[in-house]
Amino acid sequence: MNYGIVATYKTALLVGTIVGGTLSLLFAPQRGEETRRLLRDKVEFVQRVTHRCSAGQAGEYEDDEAHARRLAALHMKTKKEKQMHNKILTMGFVTGAIVGGVLGLLYAPKAGTETREFLKSKAEYTRDEARYLAGHAKEIALEKARRARAAAAAAIRDAEAHEAEARDAEAHDAEAHQA
């Protein structure tokens, strides 16, 4: 496998893990601790049942594993590079989503409804804070604009006063030269 395909798979795996983990945290039916306890009970049950299986049945499972390995090998030997790239990308994303989803379910600090409510309240708080800060910034901007207009008006008055003084001085100088 070349480096580009491996990098694509790793990227898809990472993105899938993030997406799956996020979704599982948002939609977890219960806390992760409760999910882990339930899963542990199921695993113990399966272990008890499999110990009771006969040797003949175990051979069937080994054949299934060998069959699965052969199918995986055939899957990776695709002839078209584009198809292989797409399959690897999809496999990485799906694998990552499954891994992220399982980890999110197993370690969810709260049930999904509680997490969504928490995120909703945080979003509302952030929205309100943004509105408050925008209003405050608007007030400051209006005050600065008012001061700038007042300063501009004062500068215009001063300029007009200086212009009038200069005209008066020119007129006075002109009268002095005529006399």
C-alpha positions as CSV (number, residue, x, y, z in Angstrom):
1,M,0.0,0.0,0.0
2,N,1.4,3.4,-0.9
3,Y,1.8,6.3,1.6
4,G,-1.1,8.3,0.0
5,I,-3.6,5.5,0.6
6,V,-2.4,5.0,4.2
7,A,-2.7,8.8,4.9
8,T,-6.2,8.9,3.4
9,Y,-7.2,6.0,5.5
10,K,-5.8,7.6,8.7
11,T,-7.5,10.9,7.9
12,A,-10.8,9.2,7.2
13,L,-10.4,7.2,10.4
14,L,-9.8,10.3,12.5
15,V,-12.7,12.2,11.0
16,G,-15.0,9.2,11.4
17,T,-13.9,8.9,15.1
18,I,-14.7,12.5,15.7
19,V,-18.1,12.4,14.0
20,G,-19.1,9.1,15.6
21,G,-17.9,10.2,19.1
22,T,-19.8,13.5,18.9
23,L,-23.0,11.8,17.7
24,S,-22.8,9.1,20.3
25,L,-22.3,11.7,23.1
26,L,-25.3,13.7,21.8
27,F,-27.6,10.7,21.5
28,A,-26.3,8.4,24.3
29,P,-29.4,6.7,25.8
30,Q,-27.7,6.7,29.3
31,R,-24.4,7.5,31.0
32,G,-21.3,5.7,29.9
33,E,-20.9,4.0,33.2
34,E,-24.3,2.3,32.9
35,T,-23.5,1.3,29.3
36,R,-20.2,-0.3,30.3
37,R,-21.9,-2.2,33.1
38,L,-24.6,-3.5,30.7
39,L,-21.9,-4.5,28.1
40,R,-19.8,-6.3,30.8
41,D,-22.9,-8.3,31.7
42,K,-23.5,-9.2,28.1
43,V,-19.8,-10.3,27.6
44,E,-20.0,-12.5,30.7
45,F,-23.1,-14.1,29.3
46,V,-21.6,-14.8,25.9
47,Q,-18.5,-16.2,27.6
48,R,-20.6,-18.6,29.6
49,V,-22.5,-19.7,26.5
50,T,-19.4,-20.2,24.4
51,H,-17.8,-22.4,27.0
52,R,-20.7,-24.8,26.7
53,C,-20.3,-25.1,22.9
54,S,-19.0,-28.4,21.6
55,A,-15.7,-28.8,19.7
56,G,-17.5,-29.4,16.4
57,Q,-19.2,-26.0,16.6
58,A,-15.8,-24.3,17.4
59,G,-14.6,-25.6,14.0
60,E,-17.4,-23.8,12.3
61,Y,-16.3,-20.5,13.9
62,E,-12.7,-21.1,12.8
63,D,-13.9,-21.7,9.2
64,D,-15.9,-18.4,9.4
65,E,-12.8,-16.6,10.5
66,A,-10.7,-18.0,7.7
67,H,-13.5,-17.1,5.3
68,A,-13.6,-13.6,6.6
69,R,-9.8,-13.3,6.2
70,R,-10.0,-14.5,2.6
71,L,-12.8,-12.0,1.9
72,A,-10.8,-9.2,3.4
73,A,-7.7,-10.1,1.3
74,L,-9.9,-10.2,-1.9
75,H,-11.4,-6.9,-0.9
76,M,-7.9,-5.3,-0.7
77,K,-6.9,-6.7,-4.1
78,T,-9.2,-4.5,-6.2
79,K,-7.9,-3.7,-9.7
80,K,-9.0,-0.1,-10.0
81,E,-7.0,2.5,-8.0
82,K,-9.9,4.9,-7.7
83,Q,-12.3,2.2,-6.4
84,M,-9.7,1.1,-3.8
85,H,-9.1,4.7,-2.7
86,N,-12.9,5.3,-2.2
87,K,-13.3,2.0,-0.4
88,I,-10.4,2.8,1.9
89,L,-11.7,6.2,2.6
90,T,-15.2,4.8,3.4
91,M,-13.7,2.0,5.5
92,G,-11.7,4.5,7.5
93,F,-14.6,6.8,8.0
94,V,-17.0,4.0,9.0
95,T,-14.4,2.3,11.2
96,G,-13.6,5.6,12.9
97,A,-17.3,6.4,13.3
98,I,-17.9,3.0,14.9
99,V,-14.9,3.4,17.2
100,G,-15.8,7.0,18.1
101,G,-19.4,6.0,18.6
102,V,-18.6,3.1,20.9
103,L,-16.1,5.1,22.9
104,G,-18.6,8.0,23.2
105,L,-21.3,5.6,24.4
106,L,-19.0,3.9,26.9
107,Y,-17.6,7.1,28.3
108,A,-20.6,9.5,28.0
109,P,-20.7,11.7,31.1
110,K,-24.4,12.2,30.8
111,A,-27.3,10.9,28.8
112,G,-27.7,12.4,25.3
113,T,-30.8,14.4,26.2
114,E,-28.9,16.0,29.1
115,T,-25.9,16.7,26.9
116,R,-28.1,18.3,24.2
117,E,-29.9,20.4,26.9
118,F,-26.5,21.5,28.3
119,L,-25.3,22.5,24.8
120,K,-28.5,24.3,24.1
121,S,-28.3,26.3,27.3
122,K,-24.6,27.2,26.5
123,A,-25.6,28.3,23.0
124,E,-28.4,30.5,24.3
125,Y,-26.0,32.0,27.0
126,T,-23.4,32.7,24.3
127,R,-26.0,34.2,22.0
128,D,-27.2,36.5,24.8
129,E,-23.6,37.5,25.7
130,A,-22.9,38.2,22.1
131,R,-26.0,40.5,21.8
132,Y,-25.0,42.3,25.1
133,L,-21.4,42.8,23.8
134,A,-22.7,44.0,20.4
135,G,-25.0,46.5,22.1
136,H,-22.2,47.7,24.3
137,A,-19.9,48.0,21.3
138,K,-22.6,50.0,19.5
139,E,-23.0,52.4,22.4
140,I,-19.2,53.0,22.5
141,A,-19.1,53.5,18.7
142,L,-22.0,56.0,18.9
143,E,-20.3,57.9,21.7
144,K,-17.0,58.0,19.8
145,A,-18.9,59.2,16.7
146,R,-20.7,61.9,18.7
147,R,-17.4,63.1,20.1
148,A,-15.8,63.1,16.6
149,R,-18.7,65.1,15.2
150,A,-18.4,67.6,18.1
151,A,-14.6,67.8,17.5
152,A,-15.2,68.3,13.8
153,A,-17.8,71.1,14.5
154,A,-15.4,72.8,16.9
155,A,-12.6,72.6,14.3
156,I,-14.9,74.1,11.7
157,R,-15.8,76.9,14.0
158,D,-12.2,77.6,14.9
159,A,-11.2,77.5,11.2
160,E,-14.1,80.0,10.4
161,A,-13.0,82.2,13.3
162,H,-9.4,82.2,12.0
163,E,-10.5,82.9,8.5
164,A,-12.6,85.9,9.7
165,E,-9.6,87.2,11.7
166,A,-7.4,86.8,8.7
167,R,-9.9,88.8,6.5
168,D,-10.1,91.4,9.2
169,A,-6.3,91.6,9.3
170,E,-6.1,91.9,5.5
171,A,-8.7,94.6,5.5
172,H,-7.0,96.5,8.2
173,D,-3.6,96.1,6.4
174,A,-5.2,97.3,3.2
175,E,-6.6,100.4,4.9
176,A,-3.2,101.1,6.5
177,H,-1.5,101.0,3.0
178,Q,-4.1,103.4,1.5
179,A,-3.6,105.9,4.2
